[in-house]
Amino acid sequence: MTYTVIYENGPTSWGAYVPDLPGVISVGDSREEVERLIHEAIEFHLEGMREEGSAIPAPSSFAGVVEIDPAA
């Protein structure tokens, strides 16, 4: 499965969250670190859901990019 992850660069750290898995978030000092940590968080979350017998939500979110002319 492929889940969309949103990465945000804050003033002192990077954050990440998964829209299709509420509560799955991560924070790191660099983008590389937060990418590794969110991957681990997703795996841990899904493992817990499987152990509980909960249904694993199918990925349904996607990210896009909108380009805006700064002169407009």
C-alpha positions as CSV (number, residue, x, y, z in Angstrom):
1,M,0.0,0.0,0.0
2,T,1.1,3.5,-0.6
3,Y,0.0,6.2,1.8
4,T,0.3,9.9,1.2
5,V,2.5,11.7,3.7
6,I,2.5,15.4,4.2
7,Y,5.9,16.9,5.2
8,E,6.2,20.3,6.8
9,N,9.4,22.3,7.4
10,G,8.9,24.3,10.6
11,P,11.2,26.9,12.2
12,T,13.2,24.3,14.2
13,S,12.2,20.9,12.9
14,W,10.4,18.8,10.3
15,G,7.0,17.3,10.8
16,A,5.0,14.7,8.9
17,Y,1.5,13.2,9.1
18,V,-0.6,10.7,7.2
19,P,-4.1,12.0,6.2
20,D,-5.5,8.4,5.9
21,L,-4.2,7.4,9.3
22,P,-5.3,9.9,11.9
23,G,-2.9,10.3,14.7
24,V,0.1,9.0,12.8
25,I,2.6,11.8,13.1
26,S,6.3,12.3,13.4
27,V,8.8,15.0,14.1
28,G,12.5,15.1,13.3
29,D,15.5,17.4,13.0
30,S,15.8,16.9,9.2
31,R,13.7,15.8,6.3
32,E,15.6,12.5,6.1
33,E,15.0,11.8,9.8
34,V,11.3,12.6,9.7
35,E,10.9,10.4,6.5
36,R,12.5,7.4,8.4
37,L,10.4,8.1,11.5
38,I,7.1,8.4,9.7
39,H,7.8,5.2,7.9
40,E,8.4,3.4,11.2
41,A,5.2,5.1,12.7
42,I,3.1,3.9,9.8
43,E,4.4,0.3,10.2
44,F,3.9,0.4,14.0
45,H,0.3,1.7,13.6
46,L,-0.7,-0.8,11.0
47,E,0.8,-3.6,13.1
48,G,-1.3,-2.5,16.1
49,M,-4.4,-2.4,14.0
50,R,-3.8,-5.9,12.7
51,E,-3.2,-7.2,16.2
52,E,-6.5,-5.6,17.3
53,G,-8.3,-7.1,14.4
54,S,-9.2,-3.6,13.0
55,A,-9.6,-3.0,9.3
56,I,-6.7,-1.4,7.6
57,P,-7.9,1.7,5.8
58,A,-7.2,1.8,2.1
59,P,-5.2,4.8,1.0
60,S,-7.5,7.4,-0.4
61,S,-5.6,10.7,-0.1
62,F,-3.2,12.2,-2.6
63,A,-1.1,15.3,-2.7
64,G,-0.9,17.7,-5.6
65,V,1.0,20.9,-6.4
66,V,-0.6,24.1,-7.6
67,E,1.7,26.6,-9.3
68,I,0.8,30.2,-8.8
69,D,2.3,33.1,-10.8
70,P,3.8,35.4,-8.1
71,A,3.2,38.4,-10.3
72,A,-0.6,37.8,-10.5
